[in-house]
Amino acid sequence: MSHYLKHLEQVKQRFDEALDANGFESVLIYAGQPRVAFLDDNAYPFRVNPFFKYWIPVTENPKSFIFYRKGEKPVVFLFQARDFWHAQPQLPPGEWKEACDVVLVDNIASVRAKLVDELSTTAFIGEDFAPMNEWPVAAYNPQKLIDHLHYQRAVKTECELINMRKANVIAARGHNAARDAFFAGKSELEINQAYLSAMKFRETQVPYNSIVALNEHGAVLHYDVYETEAPTEHRSFLIDAGAYYNGYCADITRSYAAKDGFYAELVEAVDAAEQAIIAEIKPGISYLDLHVSMHKRIAKILAEFGFFKVDADTIYERGYTRAFFPHGLGHFIGLQVHDVGGFLKNTQGDAFERNAEHPFLRLLRDIEVDQVFTIEPGIYVVDQLLEAHDGNEDFNWNRVSELRPYGGVRIEDSVRVTEDGTENLTRDAFASLK
């Protein structure tokens, strides 16, 4: 049996369990449809429902449905509009066509007509655009059902891992092109164009707005402005950019120094700390504990580079690292960049409360085999966060000012948990391109 067919069987088993636990006989998953801009007739870029592409590798076919009754063959209602204005979506080849009953439809009403006797025991998952919001389904997006499925999605099948490995190779190719454009003195816009061109992607085809930040812009955690003119001096470059393959995500960050010196050494230190924290990963430990361990490593770097007049233990104990490393160590990744289930304790939907000291951490679960998550430590000069420490004599403010023109450093890889360690999908992807 192929990896995809094994994946499909696993998805069916997960849905069988979730549907049974929540009192439903079947599920109807809507791919979604583009939303039209307010007071306009142009639509925003389409993003498929993650649960739709969980079943089949179809990401560009809006207004389609998947119907699944427990233990039976899924039915895919593929929407093919009678429309001479637009090109029809190109469906990917593959075994999914044989593994599902494929029914072509050219209007949504025909789907309801075909399922009229099924809807009363069916859970609907998706955006409930009209007219679906008036269909007589058992429930729209029942939270308990979704929680059950979200909890299960954290453990990836081999088919999912294959797709994520390929997404990382595509993104790594783009990263290499972006790096070369930086060293060639290009603008942020030109670097982003080089990134997309190397992957043969349109800007709407990446999983999130790429962060392409030169110099002090690297301190803006989600910077996506793209200056059209190159700065007079290239000091530093931070790129956080991803890719899709069959609907699965890559999410990679790298930082580069234009020349040797203080900032280049800081990049090397954060890179080494990122790899060291990955070496700590093993099944059974808490991701929160891993995050705390990273803060202690960041404290050590801040002390070694002279950002403080106190030692690393004091830096950590007084909470100073949170001003330089404000975000979480990472997050689940898969069908979504910030993949789901990071706060769930079990399939019943019981959840962890956000940690008061680390409120931006997206993952609090214990680590399990075949989870995939990012590891992305960073050090930045964020003036808004430093305001609370203004005048604090523990800080070496001259050293802080020295980093400010460079913005910051972040290194990010996607890591799969194995029985005895990890598989680094990102570094393996870069190595494959050498």
WOGIUR-V601330 format. One record per backbone hydrogen bond with DSSP energy under -0.5 kcal/mol. NH is the residue of the N-H (numbers start at 0). CO is the residue of the C=O. E is the energy in kcal/mol with one decimal. If there is no record, write none. Layout:
nh=(NH,NH)
co=(CO,CO)
e=(E,E)
//
This chain:
nh=(5,6,7,8,9,10,11,12,13,14,15,16,17,18,19,20,21,22,23,24,25,26,27,28,29,29,30,36,39,43,48,51,52,53,54,54,55,57,58,62,63,64,65,66,67,69,71,74,75,75,76,76,77,77,78,79,79,82,90,96,97,98,99,100,101,102,102,104,109,110,110,111,112,113,114,115,115,117,118,120,121,122,123,124,125,128,131,132,133,134,136,137,137,138,140,140,145,146,147,148,149,150,151,152,153,153,154,155,155,160,161,162,163,164,165,166,167,168,169,170,171,172,173,174,175,176,177,178,179,180,181,182,183,184,185,188,190,191,192,193,194,195,196,197,198,199,200,204,205,210,211,212,212,213,214,216,217,218,219,220,222,234,236,237,238,239,240,240,242,244,247,248,249,251,252,253,255,257,264,265,266,267,268,269,270,271,272,273,274,275,276,277,278,279,280,283,284,286,289,290,291,292,293,294,295,296,297,298,299,300,301,302,303,304,305,306,307,308,309,314,315,316,317,318,319,320,321,322,323,323,324,327,332,333,338,338,343,344,345,348,351,358,360,361,363,364,366,369,370,371,372,373,374,375,378,379,380,381,382,384,385,386,387,388,389,391,394,395,396,398,399,400,401,402,402,403,404,405,406,406,407,408,410,411,412,414,415,416,417,420,422,424,424,425,427,428,429,430,431,432,432,433)
co=(1,2,3,4,5,6,7,8,9,10,11,12,13,14,15,16,17,19,18,120,120,67,122,65,27,124,63,41,36,34,30,48,48,49,50,51,51,55,56,31,60,76,28,74,26,24,68,66,73,100,64,74,75,102,76,77,104,80,88,93,94,94,95,73,99,75,100,77,106,106,107,107,108,109,110,111,112,114,114,117,118,25,138,27,123,126,128,128,130,131,134,118,121,121,123,138,141,142,143,144,145,146,147,148,149,150,151,153,369,156,157,158,159,160,161,162,163,164,165,166,167,168,169,170,171,172,173,174,175,176,177,178,179,181,180,226,186,187,188,189,190,191,192,193,194,195,195,201,202,239,209,210,237,211,235,213,214,215,216,218,219,232,255,212,253,210,238,251,249,247,244,333,242,240,411,238,236,234,260,261,262,263,264,265,266,267,268,269,270,271,272,273,274,276,277,366,281,364,285,286,287,288,289,290,291,292,293,294,295,296,297,298,299,300,302,301,301,393,393,310,311,312,313,315,314,314,318,319,319,320,320,359,371,335,331,336,340,349,349,345,342,355,357,329,341,341,284,416,367,153,414,330,412,328,408,323,406,379,380,381,381,382,384,385,386,388,391,306,394,395,395,396,397,398,399,399,400,402,402,403,405,378,376,252,374,372,422,370,420,417,415,413,422,413,423,424,425,426,427,428,429,430)
e=(-2.2,-2.3,-2.9,-2.1,-2.0,-2.7,-2.5,-2.3,-2.3,-2.5,-2.9,-2.3,-2.4,-3.3,-2.4,-2.2,-1.1,-0.9,-2.4,-2.2,-1.5,-2.4,-2.8,-3.1,-0.5,-2.2,-3.0,-2.9,-1.6,-3.1,-1.9,-1.3,-1.4,-1.0,-0.7,-1.0,-1.7,-1.8,-0.6,-3.2,-0.7,-2.1,-2.1,-3.0,-2.6,-2.2,-2.5,-3.0,-0.5,-2.9,-2.5,-0.6,-1.0,-2.0,-0.6,-0.5,-3.1,-1.4,-0.7,-1.2,-0.9,-2.3,-1.0,-2.6,-0.8,-3.3,-0.5,-2.7,-0.8,-0.5,-1.2,-1.4,-2.1,-1.8,-1.4,-0.5,-0.6,-2.5,-1.4,-1.6,-1.8,-2.3,-2.9,-2.7,-0.5,-1.7,-1.1,-1.0,-2.0,-1.9,-2.0,-1.0,-2.0,-1.1,-3.6,-0.6,-2.3,-3.1,-2.0,-2.2,-3.0,-2.5,-1.6,-1.8,-0.5,-1.0,-1.6,-0.6,-2.8,-2.1,-2.3,-2.0,-2.3,-2.5,-2.0,-2.2,-2.0,-1.8,-2.2,-2.5,-2.7,-2.0,-1.7,-2.7,-2.4,-1.6,-2.3,-2.8,-2.1,-2.0,-2.1,-2.2,-1.1,-2.1,-2.3,-2.1,-2.4,-2.3,-2.2,-2.1,-2.2,-2.3,-2.5,-2.1,-1.1,-1.1,-2.2,-1.7,-0.9,-3.0,-0.8,-0.5,-2.7,-0.5,-2.3,-1.9,-1.9,-1.8,-1.9,-0.8,-1.7,-0.8,-2.1,-2.7,-2.6,-2.2,-0.5,-2.3,-0.9,-1.9,-2.2,-2.5,-2.1,-1.5,-1.3,-2.2,-2.8,-2.4,-2.3,-1.9,-2.4,-2.0,-2.0,-2.4,-2.5,-2.3,-2.1,-2.4,-2.0,-2.0,-2.3,-1.7,-1.4,-1.0,-1.4,-3.1,-1.4,-1.9,-1.6,-2.4,-2.5,-2.3,-1.9,-1.8,-1.7,-1.6,-2.7,-2.5,-1.7,-2.1,-2.8,-2.1,-2.7,-2.3,-1.4,-2.5,-0.6,-3.2,-0.6,-2.3,-2.3,-2.8,-2.2,-1.8,-1.8,-0.7,-0.9,-1.5,-0.6,-1.0,-2.6,-0.7,-1.9,-1.9,-2.2,-1.3,-0.9,-3.7,-0.8,-1.2,-3.3,-0.5,-1.6,-0.7,-2.9,-0.8,-3.2,-2.8,-1.7,-0.5,-2.2,-2.6,-2.3,-3.6,-2.1,-1.7,-2.2,-0.7,-0.7,-1.1,-1.6,-1.2,-0.6,-1.7,-1.6,-2.6,-1.3,-2.8,-1.0,-0.7,-1.8,-2.3,-1.4,-1.3,-0.5,-1.5,-0.6,-2.4,-0.8,-1.3,-2.1,-2.6,-1.7,-2.3,-1.7,-3.2,-3.1,-2.3,-2.4,-0.6,-2.5,-1.4,-1.1,-1.1,-2.1,-1.3,-2.2,-2.3,-1.7,-0.6,-1.2,-1.1)
//
